[in-house]
Amino acid sequence: MKSNRRNFIKKSSWLVAGTIIMPTFASISKKMPIGLQIYSVREQLKIDFEGTMKKIAQIGYEQIESYGLGTNGMYFKTMKPAYLKHLVSNLGMKLVSTHCGYFTYKNADKIIEASLISGVEYLTVPAIPRNMRGNIDHYKKVAENFNKIGEKCKAAGIKFTYHNHAFEFKKLDGKIPMDTLLKETDADLVFFEADLFWVVRAGYDPLKLITENSGRIVMFHVKDGVVGMKQETTVGEGIIDFKAIFKAGIKNGLKHYFIEDERTKNPIANIKADYNYISKQNFTQL
């Protein structure tokens, strides 16, 4: 009886200890995976695509955003989407998003099909052609097109996203075009990737953009700029307050972020320096 009693006490103690320890483990936060928009190394990819992607993986990047998906359903004009998915996956990374040229809902089918084959979560248009942004009515027509594309994407099981530059924040007809894109698109069909460099360069407050459009800004492009924002610098060495921006982003629906470093001199060294900075920060914790 005494032996059974001692065993019961021991087991009870372990159970009590478990109830104390478990919440501690549960409270440990997890950092968002570090992503790269591979446009950062565009010239290297032209020379040695597989070798360059291997270098990206060796640096430590976990997620990839591609570019170059065309209406013919191919990446970079001739690369099959299944090949890109296979390559990224074999290197231990995940293809999350891809940029493509501007397209309409009428020629969306092949792009959507290629997105599904390559396994991306987000299909992202990175810019609006110059001849389609002359006035606010133009932006309303773009928004109408985006809604129709977004509907097709949702039916297929992926999300449609738009990536900004600076021009969307310069007033036209007394209105900010980005406001029009946000207001005229369906929140369930069209999402946004905030390029933080271009938002700040345009003189717009990224915190305002994020907090006033909760749930719409699902991805970031992370790149930094010097005072005046006339040129880029290594992430963390410029003027952008990433800590405050990520805090607002995570609170308001941020899902992924991608380093994008468009400097053409020493691109591999640049993306390594960007990675080294962001990997040491705690503000990417969920």
ABEGO torsion letter per residue (X at the ends): XAAAAAAAAAAAAAAAAAAAAAAAAAABBBBBBBBBBAAAAAAAAAABAAAAAAAAAAAGBABBBBBGBBAAGBBGGABBAAAAAAAAAAAGBBBABBBBBBBBAAAAAAAAAAAAAAGBABBBBABBBAAAAABAAAAAAAAAAAAAAAAAAAAAGBBBBBBBBAAAABBBGGBBAAAAAAAABBAAABBBBBBAAAAAAAGBBAAAAAAABBGABABBBBBBBBBGGABBBBBGABABBAAAAAAAAAAAGBABBBBBBABABGAAAAAAAAAAAAAABAAABX
